[in-house]
Amino acid sequence: MTQLNKRVQANVNKKVASQAELVMDELGLNPTVVINALYKKIAATGEIPFSFKLTPEQMDDIKLHEALESIPTKKIRSKSDLKDFFDEE
């Protein structure tokens, strides 16, 4: 006998799962229905039905991090290094 269904398992953050399940409950859905709908949409369109991209704020954070990484640093290992550091113009 051929089995029509395949079991799909995924690890999901507990807090995110709880929040999503509250939404699903309000809509009268369960995770199986939602996952099946997602798979059907992917199969029908050949694409993931949401965008995986960074927000403008996340992009700004990356740019800031890159800018901070490009600032030259100097190791201070002694009191005289510290004095020299603050005496530099």
PEPE-V80081 format. One record per pair of residues at least 24 apart in sequence whose C-alpha atoms are under 6 Angstrom apart, sorted by sequence separation. I is the first residue (numbers start at 1). GAP is how many residues later the second one is. D is the distance in whole Angstrom. If there is no record, write none. Layout:
BEGIN
I_GAP_D ; I_GAP_D
END
This chain:
BEGIN
none
END
